[in-house]
Amino acid sequence: MNRQRVAVIGLGPIGNRHADLYKEMDGAELVCVCDIDRERADASAARLGVKAYYSVPEMLSHAELTMVSVATGGVEYGSDHHEPTMQALGAGMHVLCEKPISNEIDKAEEMVALAREKNRCFGIDLNHRFTPAARLAKKWVDEGRIGHQLFMNMSMWIMNPRESSPWFQIKALHPHTVDIMRHFCGDIEAVQCFATKAPGRKIWSTAQFNMRFTSGAVGHLSGSYDIERGHPMERCEVAGVNGRFVIDDMWREATLFPAGDPVKTVYTNPVFGGYRDFVDTFRCRLSTFVTQLNDGASPEEIDGSGADGLAAQKVLAAAIESIKGECVVKVER
Ligand SMILES: NC(=O)c1ccc[n+]([C@@H]2O[C@H](COP(=O)([O-])OP(=O)(O)OC[C@H]3O[C@@H](n4cnc5c(N)ncnc54)[C@H](O)[C@@H]3O)[C@@H](O)[C@H]2O)c1
């Protein structure tokens, strides 16, 4: 059986989560961890029983690896993804990188281009599409149960009080929602966005987006870094001429409403064997990448690819231009 030899780069809460998940995975062996912060690297290495490195080039020249997980962060949660991703792809590794692919479009372009040049698999942790409910809804779309698509409504909100760049919420939260929108309804060609600042905040912490898909369908997205926990966090609705589906909270429930038929199909997350919490979205996303690699998938076949991560950031860049100019903006292709 093929087995990926994995390193995790960046050992904050999310990198440690990645490392824990590789450690428990049959199809992967966690070989080492790497952080420029020696204390973080040493603490994770000791906890996980693997070697610590403090520099990505040094790790790549010494450790025998087949893939790396990049869980660095930085400005807008994305400025530190480019360097280790380029180094790892350059050394022939497959890479799974946290979202956003990068906070800068030209850097994200370089990452996707290098993965292509090196013929390496490059995935982004777009974990919200990796749930049984989302997979079922995708099957409904593919089977024609929705039919010609008309509209989509998407929303996601959490509390994130961090004050950084004005565009933090848009660039760092909405890779997830825009990916879900593209996943079900295809490319987005135009965007209009209004945003607001919650009391005491300096950043555009809540936003509403209108989208037009290349298919002609129209979409709407609400998002916020201002909503305390306790409410449902995510909702996705897609309507077409043959039916409509709603996914509540990523994995909790998916409902298909067939057109002209009062009998609904409802999937509810089962108590036994169902998703327990948000960590399961990471578990499924990471293990899907590893399984695809072990099964010899081609870079184009990667579910939640670097190209998907880049396309989402381009939609978000257009939304930012829309806020600045108070106008509708075409998405750069
Ligand atoms: N997919 C999700 O649902 C989800 C949820 C939360 C956060 N995230 C993402 O996870 C990422 C990490 O978040 P976090 O809170 O763990 O970040 P963090 O800032 O706590 O940790 C990042 C670590 O990366 C290290 N680092 C930076 N550059 C490095 C380099 N070149 N080589 C080695 N180490 C380097 C830093 O020293 C730091 O320890 C972010 O990009 C964030 O957007 C994803």
The ligand as a Gaussian input file, in Angstrom:
#p B3LYP/6-31G(d) Opt

LIG

0 1
 N       -9.472000      25.542000       7.313000
 C       -9.977000      26.095000       8.418000
 O      -11.142000      25.883000       8.778000
 C       -9.118000      27.004000       9.225000
 C       -9.529000      27.445000      10.503000
 C       -8.693000      28.306000      11.208000
 C       -7.479000      28.711000      10.662000
 N       -7.111000      28.271000       9.413000
 C       -5.827000      28.676000       8.787000
 O       -4.765000      27.994000       9.430000
 C       -3.566000      28.765000       9.280000
 C       -2.784000      28.729000      10.580000
 O       -3.522000      29.279000      11.629000
 P       -2.930000      29.313000      13.140000
 O       -3.942000      30.034000      13.955000
 O       -2.518000      27.930000      13.543000
 O       -1.632000      30.246000      12.884000
 P       -0.439000      30.671000      13.867000
 O       -0.017000      32.034000      13.435000
 O       -0.787000      30.429000      15.308000
 O        0.740000      29.631000      13.505000
 C        1.486000      29.725000      12.332000
 C        2.887000      29.201000      12.603000
 O        3.611000      29.190000      11.369000
 C        4.979000      29.482000      11.662000
 N        5.665000      29.892000      10.432000
 C        5.462000      31.017000       9.697000
 N        6.273000      31.021000       8.624000
 C        6.997000      29.876000       8.661000
 C        7.969000      29.277000       7.825000
 N        8.376000      29.886000       6.698000
 N        8.488000      28.091000       8.166000
 C        8.087000      27.460000       9.295000
 N        7.159000      27.968000      10.140000
 C        6.603000      29.148000       9.818000
 C        4.909000      30.571000      12.738000
 O        6.098000      30.663000      13.454000
 C        3.712000      30.061000      13.570000
 O        4.130000      29.273000      14.658000
 C       -4.012000      30.161000       8.798000
 O       -3.660000      30.312000       7.439000
 C       -5.529000      30.155000       8.921000
 O       -6.189000      30.866000       7.878000
 C       -7.911000      27.416000       8.711000

